[in-house]
Amino acid sequence: MAPEEGLVHLKEYDIKDSNVELIGSDLDHKVKYNSAASEPAWNDGQVGVAAGLHIWRIEDFQVVPWPKEKYGQFFDGDSFIVLHSYKLGGQNGNSDPDKLGHDIFFWLGSHTSQDEAGVAAYKTVELDEFLHGAASQHREIQESPSDAFMELFPKMHIRSGGVRSGFRHVEQEEKPDVLTLLRVFKHPGSKRDSVVVYEVEPTWQSLDEDDVFVLDKGDKIFVWQGKNCSPMEKAKSAQVVHDMTLAKHIDVEVLSQTESRSRIIVEMLGGDKDSVPAAEVYQKPKPVSRPTEGSRPRKLFRLSDGSGQLSFDLVREGTSISKADLDGKDVFILDDAGKHIWVWQGAGASQAEKAVWLKVAQAYVRQLQGGDDQSAHLTPVAKVVEGNESPAFSRAIAA
């Protein structure tokens, strides 16, 4: 398949064509580094220097530091950049125990604007330049975050609104008739006890018997425990309520779905005996999911211009793919059985190969969508560089 085949971009990720002759050249890197060096967000004395977590939100085309007390809280109308720096500790043959590895995630809310998404992607590349090209870059979609991203946030909050709408949560003391409904659930497929607190529409149709829901009525907080919810979800929802009551001292009532009094919550959410299920079966798909592992076979592709023309060819298919199949002169794309799409950039890859890797990865995703995998666009996409591979990629290629 030719690299340019099928390049019809989704609205949120429309990447304009431009002159790419100098992309990847020494001059290109110098220009980008000088631009990155003047970005205030990267120059706090800690970025790229010490291990830790840094988060920024895109606000009016600017990269604005996110308050540390809000780490783990995101808004569905925004785009964020998250930098996780960690000590390599001998990984990838590194002998320096103090050398850092870096993962940069640009997180796109389901209602973020095209401009915000574009700035987040552009600034992610700029931050990578600031880190001398040693970072792994990850595109994160609200509806389907990667395992590596979820590992950074044992408790993730996703609220409605965003900076673009001038959104702020209404002070419930001022408007007690405003309802806020939060769904608390374990992240699907997570190997850790990662929990998601997700603001959903305050209606009884949002309820699901497998999870816990927190209803903030302004003058009182109600907790509705679905009959199949887990002890962990109960415990996490208790933490959520505790945090909410620190700001305002109001009563809290916890009700199990199996209790007859739990109907009061359904009624407050607009349900009555004629509208709710007769058997009181509440089922609503989780607003955050993950790609289905094994939804398609593992495949490794090579992007190369060694023949004088860019080509994109299948190298290997199946479970036997390993790091030995990679060649430092080219760029490779690993489809990890639908779980993740990894782009591996060899240290000796050409300027042309480096310039079009994202186009080719997106064209591959669109080709999958045109076939049998309609949810392929939710697959996390990440790029790693030879010699600076992230632990998550190392696990994937060794599998």
C-alpha positions as CSV (number, residue, x, y, z in Angstrom):
1,M,0.0,0.0,0.0
2,A,1.3,3.4,-0.9
3,P,1.8,5.8,2.1
4,E,-0.5,8.4,0.7
5,E,-3.4,5.9,0.0
6,G,-6.7,6.7,1.7
7,L,-5.5,9.8,3.6
8,V,-8.9,11.2,4.4
9,H,-8.6,12.7,7.9
10,L,-11.1,12.7,10.7
11,K,-12.2,16.2,11.5
12,E,-10.5,16.5,14.8
13,Y,-7.1,15.4,13.5
14,D,-7.0,17.1,10.1
15,I,-3.2,17.5,9.4
16,K,-2.5,19.9,6.6
17,D,0.0,19.0,4.0
18,S,3.1,21.2,3.8
19,N,6.6,21.3,2.4
20,V,8.4,18.6,4.3
21,E,11.8,18.7,2.5
22,L,13.7,19.9,5.6
23,I,11.7,17.9,8.2
24,G,14.1,15.9,10.3
25,S,17.2,17.8,9.1
26,D,19.7,19.4,11.5
27,L,18.3,22.8,10.6
28,D,14.8,21.7,11.3
29,H,15.8,20.4,14.8
30,K,17.6,23.6,15.6
31,V,14.7,25.8,14.6
32,K,12.3,23.7,16.6
33,Y,14.5,23.5,19.6
34,N,15.0,27.2,19.7
35,S,11.2,27.6,19.5
36,A,10.8,25.1,22.3
37,A,13.5,26.8,24.5
38,S,11.4,30.0,24.5
39,E,8.2,28.2,25.6
40,P,7.6,29.3,29.2
41,A,5.7,26.0,30.0
42,W,8.9,23.9,29.5
43,N,11.2,26.3,31.4
44,D,10.3,25.8,35.1
45,G,13.6,24.2,35.9
46,Q,12.1,20.7,36.4
47,V,10.9,19.7,32.9
48,G,13.4,17.2,31.5
49,V,15.6,17.5,34.6
50,A,13.8,15.4,37.3
51,A,11.6,12.4,37.4
52,G,7.9,13.2,37.9
53,L,4.7,14.2,36.4
54,H,3.8,17.5,34.6
55,I,0.4,18.4,33.1
56,W,-0.6,21.4,31.0
57,R,-4.0,22.4,29.5
58,I,-4.4,24.1,26.1
59,E,-6.1,27.5,26.7
60,D,-6.5,30.0,23.9
61,F,-3.5,28.4,22.0
62,Q,-1.3,28.6,25.1
63,V,0.2,25.9,27.2
64,V,-0.9,26.6,30.7
65,P,0.3,24.6,33.7
66,W,-2.4,22.6,35.4
67,P,-2.6,22.9,39.2
68,K,-1.0,19.9,40.9
69,E,-4.0,19.5,43.2
70,K,-6.1,18.9,40.0
71,Y,-3.8,16.2,38.6
72,G,-6.0,13.4,37.4
73,Q,-8.9,15.7,36.6
74,F,-9.8,16.3,33.0
75,F,-12.6,18.1,31.1
76,D,-14.2,16.6,28.0
77,G,-14.1,19.9,26.2
78,D,-10.3,20.3,26.6
79,S,-7.0,19.1,25.3
80,F,-4.1,18.3,27.8
81,I,-0.4,17.5,27.5
82,V,1.0,15.1,30.1
83,L,4.7,14.5,30.6
84,H,5.9,11.5,32.7
85,S,9.6,11.5,33.2
86,Y,11.2,8.4,34.9
87,K,14.6,7.0,35.6
88,L,15.6,4.4,33.1
89,G,17.5,2.3,35.6
90,G,19.5,0.3,33.2
91,Q,16.8,-0.1,30.5
92,N,17.7,-0.3,26.9
93,G,21.4,-1.0,27.7
94,N,21.7,2.3,29.6
95,S,24.5,2.3,32.2
96,D,23.7,5.7,33.7
97,P,21.3,5.2,36.6
98,D,20.3,8.9,36.6
99,K,19.3,9.1,32.9
100,L,15.7,9.9,32.4
101,G,13.1,8.4,30.0
102,H,10.1,10.4,28.9
103,D,6.5,9.7,27.9
104,I,4.5,12.6,26.4
105,F,0.8,12.1,26.1
106,F,-1.6,14.5,24.4
107,W,-5.0,13.8,25.7
108,L,-8.0,14.9,23.6
109,G,-11.4,15.3,25.2
110,S,-14.4,14.0,23.3
111,H,-15.6,17.6,22.7
112,T,-12.3,19.4,22.3
113,S,-12.0,21.8,19.4
114,Q,-9.9,21.0,16.3
115,D,-7.7,24.0,17.2
116,E,-7.1,22.7,20.7
117,A,-6.3,19.2,19.5
118,G,-3.9,20.7,16.8
119,V,-2.1,22.8,19.4
120,A,-1.7,19.9,21.7
121,A,-0.2,17.7,19.0
122,Y,2.1,20.4,17.8
123,K,3.3,21.3,21.3
124,T,3.9,17.6,22.0
125,V,6.3,17.5,19.1
126,E,7.9,20.8,20.4
127,L,8.3,19.3,23.9
128,D,10.0,16.3,22.4
129,E,12.4,18.6,20.7
130,F,13.0,20.3,24.0
131,L,13.9,16.8,25.4
132,H,16.3,16.3,22.5
133,G,14.0,13.8,20.7
134,A,14.3,11.2,23.5
135,A,10.6,11.1,24.4
136,S,7.9,8.6,23.4
137,Q,4.8,10.4,22.0
138,H,1.3,9.2,22.7
139,R,-2.1,10.2,21.3
140,E,-4.7,9.6,24.0
141,I,-8.5,9.6,23.2
142,Q,-10.9,10.2,26.1
143,E,-13.1,7.2,25.2
144,S,-10.2,4.8,25.1
145,P,-7.1,5.7,27.2
146,S,-4.1,3.4,27.0
147,D,-2.9,1.3,29.9
148,A,0.3,3.3,30.2
149,F,-1.8,6.5,30.6
150,M,-4.1,5.0,33.1
151,E,-1.2,3.8,35.2
152,L,-0.4,7.4,35.9
153,F,-3.7,8.1,37.5
154,P,-5.1,5.6,40.0
155,K,-8.2,7.8,40.2
156,M,-9.2,9.7,37.1
157,H,-11.9,12.4,37.0
158,I,-13.6,13.4,33.7
159,R,-16.0,16.3,34.1
160,S,-18.2,18.0,31.6
161,G,-17.2,21.4,30.1
162,G,-13.9,23.0,29.4
163,V,-12.0,26.3,29.0
164,R,-13.5,27.0,25.6
165,S,-17.0,27.3,27.1
166,G,-15.9,29.3,30.1
167,F,-17.1,26.4,32.1
168,R,-17.1,26.2,35.8
169,H,-19.1,24.0,38.1
170,V,-22.0,25.8,39.6
171,E,-21.7,26.4,43.4
172,Q,-24.5,24.1,44.5
173,E,-25.2,26.2,47.6
174,E,-26.3,29.0,45.2
175,K,-28.4,26.7,43.0
176,P,-29.6,23.7,44.9
177,D,-31.8,22.5,42.0
178,V,-28.7,21.7,39.8
179,L,-28.0,18.0,39.7
180,T,-24.6,16.5,39.1
181,L,-24.3,12.7,38.6
182,L,-20.9,11.0,38.7
183,R,-20.4,7.4,37.6
184,V,-17.6,5.5,39.5
185,F,-16.2,2.4,37.9
186,K,-13.1,0.3,37.5
187,H,-11.3,1.0,34.2
188,P,-12.2,-1.9,31.9
189,G,-9.3,-4.3,31.6
190,S,-7.0,-2.4,33.9
191,K,-4.4,-4.6,35.6
192,R,-4.3,-2.1,38.5
193,D,-7.2,-0.8,40.6
194,S,-7.6,2.2,38.4
195,V,-10.9,3.9,38.9
196,V,-12.7,6.4,36.7
197,V,-15.0,9.1,38.0
198,Y,-17.0,10.2,35.0
199,E,-19.7,13.0,35.0
200,V,-22.7,11.7,33.1
201,E,-26.1,13.1,32.2
202,P,-28.3,13.4,35.4
203,T,-31.0,11.1,34.3
204,W,-32.1,7.6,35.4
205,Q,-31.1,6.3,32.0
206,S,-27.4,6.9,33.0
207,L,-27.6,4.3,35.8
208,D,-25.9,0.9,35.5
209,E,-26.3,-1.9,38.0
210,D,-22.6,-2.8,37.8
211,D,-21.3,0.6,39.1
212,V,-21.7,3.2,41.8
213,F,-23.2,6.6,41.2
214,V,-22.8,9.8,43.2
215,L,-25.7,12.3,42.9
216,D,-24.9,15.8,44.2
217,K,-28.2,17.5,44.7
218,G,-26.7,20.7,46.1
219,D,-28.1,20.4,49.6
220,K,-27.4,16.7,49.9
221,I,-25.3,13.9,48.3
222,F,-26.8,10.5,47.5
223,V,-24.8,7.4,46.7
224,W,-26.5,4.7,44.6
225,Q,-24.7,1.4,44.7
226,G,-25.6,-0.8,41.7
227,K,-26.5,-4.4,42.9
228,N,-23.4,-5.8,41.0
229,C,-20.8,-3.2,41.9
230,S,-17.5,-4.2,43.4
231,P,-16.2,-3.5,46.9
232,M,-13.4,-1.5,45.3
233,E,-15.9,0.7,43.6
234,K,-17.8,1.2,46.8
235,A,-14.6,2.2,48.6
236,K,-13.5,4.6,45.8
237,S,-16.9,6.3,45.7
238,A,-16.6,6.9,49.5
239,Q,-13.3,8.7,48.8
240,V,-15.0,10.8,46.1
241,V,-17.8,11.7,48.5
242,H,-15.3,12.6,51.2
243,D,-13.5,14.9,48.8
244,M,-16.8,16.6,47.9
245,T,-17.8,17.1,51.5
246,L,-14.5,18.7,52.4
247,A,-15.6,21.8,50.4
248,K,-19.2,21.9,51.8
249,H,-20.6,20.3,54.9
250,I,-23.8,18.5,53.8
251,D,-25.5,15.3,54.5
252,V,-24.7,12.1,52.7
253,E,-27.0,9.1,52.2
254,V,-25.7,5.8,50.8
255,L,-28.3,3.4,49.3
256,S,-28.0,0.0,47.7
257,Q,-30.0,-0.7,44.6
258,T,-31.5,-3.6,46.4
259,E,-33.0,-1.4,49.0
260,S,-36.5,-0.1,48.3
261,R,-35.6,3.4,49.3
262,S,-33.1,3.6,46.5
263,R,-36.1,4.4,44.3
264,I,-35.9,7.9,45.6
265,I,-32.7,8.5,43.6
266,V,-34.3,7.1,40.4
267,E,-37.2,9.5,41.0
268,M,-34.9,12.5,41.5
269,L,-33.4,11.6,38.1
270,G,-36.7,11.8,36.4
271,G,-37.8,8.1,36.5
272,D,-41.2,6.9,37.5
273,K,-43.0,3.5,37.7
274,D,-44.0,3.8,34.0
275,S,-40.6,4.7,32.6
276,V,-38.0,2.6,34.5
277,P,-37.6,-1.1,33.6
278,A,-40.2,-3.3,35.3
279,A,-37.5,-5.6,36.6
280,E,-35.3,-2.6,37.5
281,V,-32.5,-3.7,35.3
282,Y,-30.3,-0.7,34.7
283,Q,-27.7,-1.2,31.9
284,K,-25.7,1.6,30.3
285,P,-22.3,1.0,28.4
286,K,-19.3,2.5,30.2
287,P,-18.3,5.8,28.7
288,V,-14.6,4.7,28.8
289,S,-13.6,1.5,27.1
290,R,-10.5,-0.1,25.7
291,P,-9.8,-1.8,22.4
292,T,-10.6,-5.5,22.3
293,E,-7.3,-7.5,22.5
294,G,-7.1,-10.0,19.7
295,S,-9.7,-8.1,17.6
296,R,-7.2,-8.5,14.7
297,P,-3.9,-10.3,14.3
298,R,-0.6,-8.8,15.4
299,K,1.1,-7.3,12.4
300,L,4.5,-5.5,11.7
301,F,4.9,-3.1,8.8
302,R,8.0,-1.4,7.4
303,L,8.0,2.2,6.1
304,S,11.0,2.6,3.9
305,D,12.4,4.6,1.0
306,G,15.4,2.3,0.5
307,S,14.2,1.6,-3.1
308,G,14.0,5.3,-4.0
309,Q,10.3,5.5,-3.3
310,L,8.4,5.4,0.0
311,S,6.8,2.0,0.5
312,F,4.7,0.5,3.3
313,D,4.8,-3.3,3.5
314,L,3.9,-6.1,5.8
315,V,7.0,-7.7,7.3
316,R,5.5,-10.3,9.7
317,E,2.2,-11.4,11.1
318,G,1.4,-13.4,14.2
319,T,2.8,-13.9,17.7
320,S,6.4,-14.4,16.7
321,I,7.1,-10.7,16.1
322,S,10.2,-9.6,18.1
323,K,12.7,-6.7,18.3
324,A,15.0,-8.7,16.0
325,D,12.5,-7.9,13.2
326,L,13.3,-4.2,13.4
327,D,15.9,-2.4,11.3
328,G,17.4,0.9,12.5
329,K,17.5,2.2,8.9
330,D,13.7,2.4,8.7
331,V,10.4,3.1,10.5
332,F,8.2,0.3,11.6
333,I,4.5,0.2,12.6
334,L,3.4,-2.5,15.1
335,D,-0.3,-3.3,15.4
336,D,-0.4,-5.1,18.7
337,A,-3.5,-7.1,18.0
338,G,-5.8,-4.1,18.2
339,K,-4.6,-3.1,21.7
340,H,-2.1,-0.5,20.6
341,I,-0.5,0.9,17.4
342,W,3.2,1.5,17.9
343,V,5.5,3.4,15.5
344,W,9.2,2.6,16.0
345,Q,11.6,5.1,14.5
346,G,15.0,3.7,13.7
347,A,18.0,5.9,14.5
348,G,19.0,5.8,10.9
349,A,15.6,6.4,9.4
350,S,15.6,8.9,6.5
351,Q,14.0,12.4,6.7
352,A,11.2,11.3,4.4
353,E,10.4,8.3,6.6
354,K,10.3,10.5,9.8
355,A,8.2,13.1,8.1
356,V,5.3,10.9,7.1
357,W,5.0,8.3,9.9
358,L,1.9,9.9,11.4
359,K,0.2,10.1,8.0
360,V,0.9,6.5,7.3
361,A,-0.3,5.4,10.8
362,Q,-3.5,7.3,10.4
363,A,-4.0,6.0,6.9
364,Y,-3.6,2.5,8.3
365,V,-6.3,3.2,11.0
366,R,-8.7,4.5,8.4
367,Q,-8.2,1.4,6.2
368,L,-9.1,-0.7,9.3
369,Q,-12.2,1.4,9.8
370,G,-13.2,0.9,6.2
371,G,-13.1,-2.8,6.8
372,D,-14.6,-4.7,9.7
373,D,-13.2,-2.7,12.6
374,Q,-15.4,0.4,13.1
375,S,-13.8,1.3,16.4
376,A,-10.2,1.2,15.1
377,H,-9.9,5.0,15.5
378,L,-10.0,4.5,19.3
379,T,-6.8,2.5,19.3
380,P,-4.0,4.3,21.1
381,V,-1.2,5.4,18.8
382,A,2.3,6.1,20.0
383,K,5.8,6.7,18.5
384,V,9.0,5.6,20.1
385,V,12.6,6.2,19.0
386,E,15.3,3.5,18.8
387,G,17.4,3.6,22.0
388,N,14.7,5.4,24.0
389,E,11.9,2.9,23.8
390,S,9.3,3.1,26.6
391,P,8.7,0.2,28.9
392,A,5.2,-0.3,27.4
393,F,6.7,-0.7,23.9
394,S,9.4,-3.1,25.2
395,R,6.7,-5.3,26.7
396,A,4.7,-5.2,23.4
397,I,7.5,-6.1,21.1
398,A,8.7,-8.8,23.5
399,A,5.3,-10.4,23.7
